[in-house]
Amino acid sequence: MEETPPCPECGGRTRLRKGDYGSFYSCRRYPDCKGRVDAGGKKKRRQRGKGKAAAKR
Ligand SMILES: [Zn+2]
């Protein structure tokens, strides 16, 4: 079984998800509840160029 932290918003269950910024736990009630917990990644990516596309041109 997977261990998942409780949702910080509603205290409910969360599930592990993987996104561009690494793994995180999102509430199972999403999108009704938007609570999420960082999985505390081994892979922590920092993206510095966040408005780069907009600045380009
Ligand atoms: Zn929740």
N, CA, C, O and the ligand as a Tripos MOL2 file, in Angstrom:
@<TRIPOS>MOLECULE
protein
  229   227    58     0     0
PROTEIN
NO_CHARGES

@<TRIPOS>ATOM
      1 N           0.8340   -1.2020    0.0000 N.3       1 MET1
      2 CA          0.0000    0.0000    0.0000 C.3       1 MET1
      3 C           0.8710    1.2550    0.0000 C.2       1 MET1
      4 O           1.9840    1.2720    0.5260 O.2       1 MET1
      5 N           0.3400    2.2630   -0.5880 N.am      2 GLU2
      6 CA          1.0780    3.5120   -0.6160 C.3       2 GLU2
      7 C           0.7760    4.3670    0.5990 C.2       2 GLU2
      8 O          -0.3520    4.4300    1.0870 O.2       2 GLU2
      9 N           1.7980    5.0020    1.0550 N.am      3 GLU3
     10 CA          1.5780    5.9620    2.1230 C.3       3 GLU3
     11 C           1.4440    7.3390    1.5240 C.2       3 GLU3
     12 O           2.3150    7.8110    0.7930 O.2       3 GLU3
     13 N           0.3690    7.9530    1.8380 N.am      4 THR4
     14 CA          0.1920    9.3120    1.3490 C.3       4 THR4
     15 C          -0.1500   10.2240    2.5140 C.2       4 THR4
     16 O          -0.8700    9.8350    3.4330 O.2       4 THR4
     17 N           0.3700   11.4260    2.4650 N.am      5 PRO5
     18 CA          0.0670   12.3870    3.5380 C.3       5 PRO5
     19 C          -1.3640   12.8830    3.4030 C.2       5 PRO5
     20 O          -1.9370   12.8540    2.3140 O.2       5 PRO5
     21 N          -1.9290   13.3300    4.4920 N.am      6 PRO6
     22 CA         -3.2900   13.8540    4.4380 C.3       6 PRO6
     23 C          -3.3170   15.2030    3.7310 C.2       6 PRO6
     24 O          -2.3360   15.9470    3.7330 O.2       6 PRO6
     25 N          -4.4340   15.4920    3.1420 N.am      7 CYS7
     26 CA         -4.5940   16.7670    2.4690 C.3       7 CYS7
     27 C          -4.5610   17.9060    3.4850 C.2       7 CYS7
     28 O          -5.2710   17.8530    4.4880 O.2       7 CYS7
     29 N          -3.7570   18.9240    3.2440 N.am      8 PRO8
     30 CA         -3.6710   20.0550    4.1680 C.3       8 PRO8
     31 C          -4.9400   20.9030    4.1930 C.2       8 PRO8
     32 O          -5.1730   21.6650    5.1320 O.2       8 PRO8
     33 N          -5.7290   20.7660    3.1840 N.am      9 GLU9
     34 CA         -6.9300   21.5920    3.0960 C.3       9 GLU9
     35 C          -8.1200   20.9480    3.8020 C.2       9 GLU9
     36 O          -8.7910   21.5830    4.6150 O.2       9 GLU9
     37 N          -8.3670   19.7040    3.4870 N.am     10 CYS10
     38 CA         -9.5720   19.0650    4.0070 C.3      10 CYS10
     39 C          -9.2610   17.8470    4.8710 C.2      10 CYS10
     40 O         -10.1640   17.2640    5.4700 O.2      10 CYS10
     41 N          -8.0060   17.4680    4.9370 N.am     11 GLY11
     42 CA         -7.6320   16.3340    5.7590 C.3      11 GLY11
     43 C          -7.9690   14.9950    5.1310 C.2      11 GLY11
     44 O          -7.8630   13.9460    5.7670 O.2      11 GLY11
     45 N          -8.3690   15.0500    3.8930 N.am     12 GLY12
     46 CA         -8.7320   13.8180    3.1990 C.3      12 GLY12
     47 C          -7.5200   13.1320    2.5980 C.2      12 GLY12
     48 O          -6.3720   13.4560    2.9030 O.2      12 GLY12
     49 N          -7.8060   12.2020    1.7590 N.am     13 ARG13
     50 CA         -6.7150   11.4500    1.1490 C.3      13 ARG13
     51 C          -6.1280   12.1680   -0.0520 C.2      13 ARG13
     52 O          -6.7580   13.0040   -0.7000 O.2      13 ARG13
     53 N          -4.9010   11.7970   -0.3050 N.am     14 THR14
     54 CA         -4.2350   12.3710   -1.4660 C.3      14 THR14
     55 C          -3.7040   11.2460   -2.3360 C.2      14 THR14
     56 O          -3.6470   10.0870   -1.9280 O.2      14 THR14
     57 N          -3.3290   11.6110   -3.5120 N.am     15 ARG15
     58 CA         -2.7010   10.6190   -4.3700 C.3      15 ARG15
     59 C          -1.4790   11.2290   -5.0470 C.2      15 ARG15
     60 O          -1.4090   12.4270   -5.3220 O.2      15 ARG15
     61 N          -0.5400   10.3600   -5.2950 N.am     16 LEU16
     62 CA          0.7260   10.8320   -5.8630 C.3      16 LEU16
     63 C           0.5700   11.1510   -7.3440 C.2      16 LEU16
     64 O           0.0180   10.3780   -8.1270 O.2      16 LEU16
     65 N           1.0640   12.2810   -7.6730 N.am     17 ARG17
     66 CA          1.0190   12.6810   -9.0660 C.3      17 ARG17
     67 C           2.3790   13.1960   -9.4910 C.2      17 ARG17
     68 O           3.1840   13.6330   -8.6700 O.2      17 ARG17
     69 N           2.6100   13.1370  -10.7560 N.am     18 LYS18
     70 CA          3.8960   13.6250  -11.2570 C.3      18 LYS18
     71 C           3.6770   14.7310  -12.2680 C.2      18 LYS18
     72 O           2.9360   14.5950  -13.2410 O.2      18 LYS18
     73 N           4.3430   15.8110  -11.9960 N.am     19 GLY19
     74 CA          4.1920   16.9460  -12.8980 C.3      19 GLY19
     75 C           5.5340   17.4360  -13.3780 C.2      19 GLY19
     76 O           6.5710   16.8270  -13.1120 O.2      19 GLY19
     77 N           5.5020   18.5240  -14.0740 N.am     20 ASP20
     78 CA          6.7260   19.0940  -14.6100 C.3      20 ASP20
     79 C           7.6650   19.5440  -13.5130 C.2      20 ASP20
     80 O           8.8810   19.5950  -13.6960 O.2      20 ASP20
     81 N           7.0840   19.8690  -12.3680 N.am     21 TYR21
     82 CA          7.9070   20.3930  -11.2790 C.3      21 TYR21
     83 C           8.2760   19.3150  -10.2820 C.2      21 TYR21
     84 O           8.8170   19.6060   -9.2150 O.2      21 TYR21
     85 N           7.9890   18.0880  -10.6200 N.am     22 GLY22
     86 CA          8.3270   17.0030   -9.7130 C.3      22 GLY22
     87 C           7.0800   16.3290   -9.1880 C.2      22 GLY22
     88 O           5.9660   16.6350   -9.6130 O.2      22 GLY22
     89 N           7.2740   15.4210   -8.2730 N.am     23 SER23
     90 CA          6.1460   14.6840   -7.7360 C.3      23 SER23
     91 C           5.4670   15.4580   -6.6190 C.2      23 SER23
     92 O           6.1030   16.2040   -5.8750 O.2      23 SER23
     93 N           4.1900   15.2670   -6.5240 N.am     24 PHE24
     94 CA          3.4650   15.8980   -5.4280 C.3      24 PHE24
     95 C           2.2060   15.0930   -5.1760 C.2      24 PHE24
     96 O           1.7580   14.3170   -6.0200 O.2      24 PHE24
     97 N           1.6540   15.2980   -4.0050 N.am     25 TYR25
     98 CA          0.3980   14.6330   -3.6850 C.3      25 TYR25
     99 C          -0.7350   15.6230   -3.8770 C.2      25 TYR25
    100 O          -0.7050   16.7360   -3.3500 O.2      25 TYR25
    101 N          -1.7120   15.2130   -4.6200 N.am     26 SER26
    102 CA         -2.8560   16.0940   -4.7840 C.3      26 SER26
    103 C          -4.0710   15.4430   -4.1520 C.2      26 SER26
    104 O          -4.1920   14.2180   -4.1110 O.2      26 SER26
    105 N          -4.9540   16.2740   -3.6670 N.am     27 CYS27
    106 CA         -6.1380   15.7800   -2.9920 C.3      27 CYS27
    107 C          -6.9970   14.9610   -3.9460 C.2      27 CYS27
    108 O          -7.1050   15.2770   -5.1300 O.2      27 CYS27
    109 N          -7.5830   13.9440   -3.4350 N.am     28 ARG28
    110 CA         -8.4400   13.1240   -4.2810 C.3      28 ARG28
    111 C          -9.7220   13.8450   -4.6540 C.2      28 ARG28
    112 O         -10.4300   13.4510   -5.5810 O.2      28 ARG28
    113 N          -9.9970   14.8750   -3.9370 N.am     29 ARG29
    114 CA        -11.2060   15.6260   -4.2620 C.3      29 ARG29
    115 C         -10.9630   16.7060   -5.3000 C.2      29 ARG29
    116 O         -11.8630   17.4570   -5.6770 O.2      29 ARG29
    117 N          -9.7590   16.7580   -5.7330 N.am     30 TYR30
    118 CA         -9.4660   17.7150   -6.7920 C.3      30 TYR30
    119 C         -10.4150   17.4850   -7.9440 C.2      30 TYR30
    120 O         -10.6620   16.3220   -8.2640 O.2      30 TYR30
    121 N         -10.9690   18.4950   -8.5980 N.am     31 PRO31
    122 CA        -10.6900   19.9170   -8.3920 C.3      31 PRO31
    123 C         -11.5430   20.6000   -7.3210 C.2      31 PRO31
    124 O         -11.4270   21.8090   -7.1170 O.2      31 PRO31
    125 N         -12.3740   19.8580   -6.6560 N.am     32 ASP32
    126 CA        -13.1740   20.4840   -5.5870 C.3      32 ASP32
    127 C         -12.2750   21.0000   -4.4850 C.2      32 ASP32
    128 O         -12.5110   22.0670   -3.9180 O.2      32 ASP32
    129 N         -11.2600   20.2440   -4.1930 N.am     33 CYS33
    130 CA        -10.2770   20.6740   -3.2110 C.3      33 CYS33
    131 C          -8.9270   20.7530   -3.8980 C.2      33 CYS33
    132 O          -8.5280   19.8400   -4.6210 O.2      33 CYS33
    133 N          -8.2520   21.8200   -3.6710 N.am     34 LYS34
    134 CA         -6.9760   22.0000   -4.3590 C.3      34 LYS34
    135 C          -5.7890   21.8320   -3.4330 C.2      34 LYS34
    136 O          -4.6990   22.3440   -3.6900 O.2      34 LYS34
    137 N          -6.0170   21.1160   -2.3640 N.am     35 GLY35
    138 CA         -4.9170   20.8640   -1.4450 C.3      35 GLY35
    139 C          -3.8600   19.9940   -2.1010 C.2      35 GLY35
    140 O          -4.1720   19.0790   -2.8630 O.2      35 GLY35
    141 N          -2.6350   20.2860   -1.8010 N.am     36 ARG36
    142 CA         -1.5650   19.4550   -2.3350 C.3      36 ARG36
    143 C          -0.3530   19.5110   -1.4270 C.2      36 ARG36
    144 O          -0.1450   20.4680   -0.6820 O.2      36 ARG36
    145 N           0.4340   18.4610   -1.5140 N.am     37 VAL37
    146 CA          1.6250   18.3680   -0.6810 C.3      37 VAL37
    147 C           2.7990   18.0080   -1.5700 C.2      37 VAL37
    148 O           2.7210   17.0860   -2.3830 O.2      37 VAL37
    149 N           3.8670   18.7320   -1.4090 N.am     38 ASP38
    150 CA          5.0620   18.3950   -2.1750 C.3      38 ASP38
    151 C           5.5920   17.0520   -1.7280 C.2      38 ASP38
    152 O           5.6390   16.7570   -0.5340 O.2      38 ASP38
    153 N           5.9810   16.2600   -2.6640 N.am     39 ALA39
    154 CA          6.4900   14.9400   -2.3200 C.3      39 ALA39
    155 C           7.9130   15.0250   -1.7920 C.2      39 ALA39
    156 O           8.4850   14.0190   -1.3730 O.2      39 ALA39
    157 N           8.4720   16.1980   -1.8120 N.am     40 GLY40
    158 CA          9.8320   16.3710   -1.3000 C.3      40 GLY40
    159 C          10.8050   15.6250   -2.1610 C.2      40 GLY40
    160 O          11.3660   14.6010   -1.7710 O.2      40 GLY40
    161 N          10.9860   16.1430   -3.2980 N.am     41 GLY41
    162 CA         11.5420   15.3790   -4.4050 C.3      41 GLY41
    163 C          12.9960   15.0550   -4.3590 C.2      41 GLY41
    164 O          13.8170   15.7860   -3.8050 O.2      41 GLY41
    165 N          13.2830   13.9550   -4.9490 N.am     42 LYS42
    166 CA         14.6800   13.6530   -5.2310 C.3      42 LYS42
    167 C          15.0920   14.5280   -6.4040 C.2      42 LYS42
    168 O          16.2060   15.0450   -6.4820 O.2      42 LYS42
    169 N          14.1490   14.6610   -7.2940 N.am     43 LYS43
    170 CA         14.3910   15.5250   -8.4430 C.3      43 LYS43
    171 C          13.6830   16.8450   -8.2230 C.2      43 LYS43
    172 O          12.4760   16.9760   -8.4270 O.2      43 LYS43
    173 N          14.4510   17.7910   -7.8110 N.am     44 LYS44
    174 CA         13.8190   19.0830   -7.6700 C.3      44 LYS44
    175 C          14.3230   20.0050   -8.7610 C.2      44 LYS44
    176 O          15.5050   20.3390   -8.8460 O.2      44 LYS44
    177 N          13.4220   20.3780   -9.5470 N.am     45 ARG45
    178 CA         13.7910   21.2020  -10.6910 C.3      45 ARG45
    179 C          13.4420   22.6500  -10.4400 C.2      45 ARG45
    180 O          12.3350   22.9800  -10.0140 O.2      45 ARG45
    181 N          14.3630   23.4680  -10.6990 N.am     46 ARG46
    182 CA         14.0330   24.8870  -10.6190 C.3      46 ARG46
    183 C          14.1110   25.4870  -12.0020 C.2      46 ARG46
    184 O          15.1170   25.3900  -12.7050 O.2      46 ARG46
    185 N          13.0600   26.0800  -12.3440 N.am     47 GLN47
    186 CA         13.0660   26.7210  -13.6460 C.3      47 GLN47
    187 C          13.1810   28.2180  -13.4810 C.2      47 GLN47
    188 O          12.3180   28.8820  -12.9060 O.2      47 GLN47
    189 N          14.2400   28.7040  -13.9880 N.am     48 ARG48
    190 CA         14.4790   30.1330  -13.8080 C.3      48 ARG48
    191 C          13.8130   30.9670  -14.8880 C.2      48 ARG48
    192 O          13.3970   32.1040  -14.6620 O.2      48 ARG48
    193 N          13.7270   30.3840  -16.0420 N.am     49 GLY49
    194 CA         13.2180   31.2000  -17.1520 C.3      49 GLY49
    195 C          11.7140   31.1720  -17.2590 C.2      49 GLY49
    196 O          11.1660   30.8310  -18.3080 O.2      49 GLY49
    197 N          11.0660   31.5150  -16.2200 N.am     50 LYS50
    198 CA          9.5740   31.4680  -16.2720 C.3      50 LYS50
    199 C           8.9250   32.5630  -17.0880 C.2      50 LYS50
    200 O           7.8030   32.1470  -17.3760 O.2      50 LYS50
    201 N           9.0660   33.4830  -17.4750 N.am     51 GLY51
    202 CA          8.4310   34.4170  -18.4190 C.3      51 GLY51
    203 C           9.2550   34.6020  -19.6160 C.2      51 GLY51
    204 O           9.1770   35.6190  -20.3050 O.2      51 GLY51
    205 N          10.0440   33.6250  -19.8660 N.am     52 LYS52
    206 CA         10.9800   33.7600  -20.9800 C.3      52 LYS52
    207 C          10.2570   33.7860  -22.3120 C.2      52 LYS52
    208 O          10.6080   34.5560  -23.2060 O.2      52 LYS52
    209 N           9.2800   32.9680  -22.4350 N.am     53 ALA53
    210 CA          8.5350   32.8970  -23.6930 C.3      53 ALA53
    211 C           7.8490   34.2330  -23.9730 C.2      53 ALA53
    212 O           7.7560   34.6790  -25.1170 O.2      53 ALA53
    213 N           7.3820   34.8440  -22.9170 N.am     54 ALA54
    214 CA          6.6760   36.1170  -23.0950 C.3      54 ALA54
    215 C           7.6670   37.2330  -23.4400 C.2      54 ALA54
    216 O           7.3630   38.1510  -24.2020 O.2      54 ALA54
    217 N           8.8490   37.1220  -22.8600 N.am     55 ALA55
    218 CA          9.8290   38.1660  -23.0780 C.3      55 ALA55
    219 C          10.4540   38.0590  -24.4710 C.2      55 ALA55
    220 O          10.9800   39.0220  -25.0290 O.2      55 ALA55
    221 N          10.3690   36.8730  -24.9820 N.am     56 LYS56
    222 CA         10.9360   36.6470  -26.2900 C.3      56 LYS56
    223 C          10.0990   37.3620  -27.3480 C.2      56 LYS56
    224 O           8.8750   37.4450  -27.2460 O.2      56 LYS56
    225 N          10.7540   37.8480  -28.3110 N.am     57 ARG57
    226 CA         10.1040   38.5630  -29.3970 C.3      57 ARG57
    227 C          10.4850   40.0210  -29.4010 C.2      57 ARG57
    228 O          10.0240   40.7770  -30.2560 O.2      57 ARG57
    229 ZN         -8.4690   18.0880    0.1440 Zn       58 ZN58
@<TRIPOS>BOND
     1     1     2 1
     2     2     3 1
     3     3     4 2
     4     3     5 am
     5     5     6 1
     6     6     7 1
     7     7     8 2
     8     7     9 am
     9     9    10 1
    10    10    11 1
    11    11    12 2
    12    11    13 am
    13    13    14 1
    14    14    15 1
    15    15    16 2
    16    15    17 am
    17    17    18 1
    18    18    19 1
    19    19    20 2
    20    19    21 am
    21    21    22 1
    22    22    23 1
    23    23    24 2
    24    23    25 am
    25    25    26 1
    26    26    27 1
    27    27    28 2
    28    27    29 am
    29    29    30 1
    30    30    31 1
    31    31    32 2
    32    31    33 am
    33    33    34 1
    34    34    35 1
    35    35    36 2
    36    35    37 am
    37    37    38 1
    38    38    39 1
    39    39    40 2
    40    39    41 am
    41    41    42 1
    42    42    43 1
    43    43    44 2
    44    43    45 am
    45    45    46 1
    46    46    47 1
    47    47    48 2
    48    47    49 am
    49    49    50 1
    50    50    51 1
    51    51    52 2
    52    51    53 am
    53    53    54 1
    54    54    55 1
    55    55    56 2
    56    55    57 am
    57    57    58 1
    58    58    59 1
    59    59    60 2
    60    59    61 am
    61    61    62 1
    62    62    63 1
    63    63    64 2
    64    63    65 am
    65    65    66 1
    66    66    67 1
    67    67    68 2
    68    67    69 am
    69    69    70 1
    70    70    71 1
    71    71    72 2
    72    71    73 am
    73    73    74 1
    74    74    75 1
    75    75    76 2
    76    75    77 am
    77    77    78 1
    78    78    79 1
    79    79    80 2
    80    79    81 am
    81    81    82 1
    82    82    83 1
    83    83    84 2
    84    83    85 am
    85    85    86 1
    86    86    87 1
    87    87    88 2
    88    87    89 am
    89    89    90 1
    90    90    91 1
    91    91    92 2
    92    91    93 am
    93    93    94 1
    94    94    95 1
    95    95    96 2
    96    95    97 am
    97    97    98 1
    98    98    99 1
    99    99   100 2
   100    99   101 am
   101   101   102 1
   102   102   103 1
   103   103   104 2
   104   103   105 am
   105   105   106 1
   106   106   107 1
   107   107   108 2
   108   107   109 am
   109   109   110 1
   110   110   111 1
   111   111   112 2
   112   111   113 am
   113   113   114 1
   114   114   115 1
   115   115   116 2
   116   115   117 am
   117   117   118 1
   118   118   119 1
   119   119   120 2
   120   119   121 am
   121   121   122 1
   122   122   123 1
   123   123   124 2
   124   123   125 am
   125   125   126 1
   126   126   127 1
   127   127   128 2
   128   127   129 am
   129   129   130 1
   130   130   131 1
   131   131   132 2
   132   131   133 am
   133   133   134 1
   134   134   135 1
   135   135   136 2
   136   135   137 am
   137   137   138 1
   138   138   139 1
   139   139   140 2
   140   139   141 am
   141   141   142 1
   142   142   143 1
   143   143   144 2
   144   143   145 am
   145   145   146 1
   146   146   147 1
   147   147   148 2
   148   147   149 am
   149   149   150 1
   150   150   151 1
   151   151   152 2
   152   151   153 am
   153   153   154 1
   154   154   155 1
   155   155   156 2
   156   155   157 am
   157   157   158 1
   158   158   159 1
   159   159   160 2
   160   159   161 am
   161   161   162 1
   162   162   163 1
   163   163   164 2
   164   163   165 am
   165   165   166 1
   166   166   167 1
   167   167   168 2
   168   167   169 am
   169   169   170 1
   170   170   171 1
   171   171   172 2
   172   171   173 am
   173   173   174 1
   174   174   175 1
   175   175   176 2
   176   175   177 am
   177   177   178 1
   178   178   179 1
   179   179   180 2
   180   179   181 am
   181   181   182 1
   182   182   183 1
   183   183   184 2
   184   183   185 am
   185   185   186 1
   186   186   187 1
   187   187   188 2
   188   187   189 am
   189   189   190 1
   190   190   191 1
   191   191   192 2
   192   191   193 am
   193   193   194 1
   194   194   195 1
   195   195   196 2
   196   195   197 am
   197   197   198 1
   198   198   199 1
   199   199   200 2
   200   199   201 am
   201   201   202 1
   202   202   203 1
   203   203   204 2
   204   203   205 am
   205   205   206 1
   206   206   207 1
   207   207   208 2
   208   207   209 am
   209   209   210 1
   210   210   211 1
   211   211   212 2
   212   211   213 am
   213   213   214 1
   214   214   215 1
   215   215   216 2
   216   215   217 am
   217   217   218 1
   218   218   219 1
   219   219   220 2
   220   219   221 am
   221   221   222 1
   222   222   223 1
   223   223   224 2
   224   223   225 am
   225   225   226 1
   226   226   227 1
   227   227   228 2
@<TRIPOS>SUBSTRUCTURE
     1 MET1         2 RESIDUE 1 A MET
     2 GLU2         6 RESIDUE 1 A GLU
     3 GLU3        10 RESIDUE 1 A GLU
     4 THR4        14 RESIDUE 1 A THR
     5 PRO5        18 RESIDUE 1 A PRO
     6 PRO6        22 RESIDUE 1 A PRO
     7 CYS7        26 RESIDUE 1 A CYS
     8 PRO8        30 RESIDUE 1 A PRO
     9 GLU9        34 RESIDUE 1 A GLU
    10 CYS10       38 RESIDUE 1 A CYS
    11 GLY11       42 RESIDUE 1 A GLY
    12 GLY12       46 RESIDUE 1 A GLY
    13 ARG13       50 RESIDUE 1 A ARG
    14 THR14       54 RESIDUE 1 A THR
    15 ARG15       58 RESIDUE 1 A ARG
    16 LEU16       62 RESIDUE 1 A LEU
    17 ARG17       66 RESIDUE 1 A ARG
    18 LYS18       70 RESIDUE 1 A LYS
    19 GLY19       74 RESIDUE 1 A GLY
    20 ASP20       78 RESIDUE 1 A ASP
    21 TYR21       82 RESIDUE 1 A TYR
    22 GLY22       86 RESIDUE 1 A GLY
    23 SER23       90 RESIDUE 1 A SER
    24 PHE24       94 RESIDUE 1 A PHE
    25 TYR25       98 RESIDUE 1 A TYR
    26 SER26      102 RESIDUE 1 A SER
    27 CYS27      106 RESIDUE 1 A CYS
    28 ARG28      110 RESIDUE 1 A ARG
    29 ARG29      114 RESIDUE 1 A ARG
    30 TYR30      118 RESIDUE 1 A TYR
    31 PRO31      122 RESIDUE 1 A PRO
    32 ASP32      126 RESIDUE 1 A ASP
    33 CYS33      130 RESIDUE 1 A CYS
    34 LYS34      134 RESIDUE 1 A LYS
    35 GLY35      138 RESIDUE 1 A GLY
    36 ARG36      142 RESIDUE 1 A ARG
    37 VAL37      146 RESIDUE 1 A VAL
    38 ASP38      150 RESIDUE 1 A ASP
    39 ALA39      154 RESIDUE 1 A ALA
    40 GLY40      158 RESIDUE 1 A GLY
    41 GLY41      162 RESIDUE 1 A GLY
    42 LYS42      166 RESIDUE 1 A LYS
    43 LYS43      170 RESIDUE 1 A LYS
    44 LYS44      174 RESIDUE 1 A LYS
    45 ARG45      178 RESIDUE 1 A ARG
    46 ARG46      182 RESIDUE 1 A ARG
    47 GLN47      186 RESIDUE 1 A GLN
    48 ARG48      190 RESIDUE 1 A ARG
    49 GLY49      194 RESIDUE 1 A GLY
    50 LYS50      198 RESIDUE 1 A LYS
    51 GLY51      202 RESIDUE 1 A GLY
    52 LYS52      206 RESIDUE 1 A LYS
    53 ALA53      210 RESIDUE 1 A ALA
    54 ALA54      214 RESIDUE 1 A ALA
    55 ALA55      218 RESIDUE 1 A ALA
    56 LYS56      222 RESIDUE 1 A LYS
    57 ARG57      226 RESIDUE 1 A ARG
    58 ZN58       229 GROUP 0 **** ****
